[in-house]
Amino acid sequence: MDFLNTFKVLALSAVLLATGCAQQTVKPYDYTAFEKSKPRSILVIPPLNNSIEADAPYKYLSTITKPLAEKGYYVYPVAVIDQFLKHNGLPTPAEMNTISLDKIDKHIGADAVLYVTIEEWGQKYQVLASTAIVKAKLKLIDVKSGELLWEGTAQAAQSSGDGGGGLAGMLVSALVTQVAGSVSDQTPGLSELANTIVINSSHGVLDGPYLNKKVAE
């Protein structure tokens, strides 16, 4: 089993366990606006970035289309939208997030727009361990009405394990993870996992109209 599948099993197990423990206190999500809107297509704006990783927004973009499409929505090709906005005087994600809903409606025609703010992204190294982490806040907005349809937080983390042999083993494990991390970026895989979990959670995105038709980018 590869890393992503292994981590997915562990993460989903943790989510299910946490959900089971808190089942009595979790309030139902209010989907009134979502059910009224019934969006068919989603435009993803390149994310705002509050992390220290300059390339986080575009790494994130590569991980959001699949979970949304698998949920049953047409997702506008993120690379095409990025270039379209740049060619129309919005060269950075920060500026792209200022585009009005009226212009999105007129020039693109999406039913809903997904705004993303990246809070954490990248590898954190300590003496005996290292952790890859991603965290992003998502808001789905109705293009015509401006109403909030849904919001959630996508987050996932993976820590290096004990390499065996006590302190020496932990040092070796941390060193190997740090060296491997320099050539193998784990954040895209973690980001796709985090998006998949939050979109499909009990408080996630409602099923779209193309759920069984596999409409993708």
Secondary structure, DSSP 4 states (H G I P E B T S, - for coil): --HHHHHHHHHHHHHHHHHHHTTTTPPPP--HHHHHH---EEEEPPPEE-SS-TTHHHHHHTTTHHHHHHTT-EE--HHHHHHHHHHTT--SHHHHTT--HHHHHHHT--SEEEEEEEEEEEEEE-SS-EEEEEEEEEEEEETTT--EEEEEEEEEEEE----SSHHHHHHHHHHHHHHHHTT---HHHHHHHHHHHHHHSTTSPPP-TTTTTT---
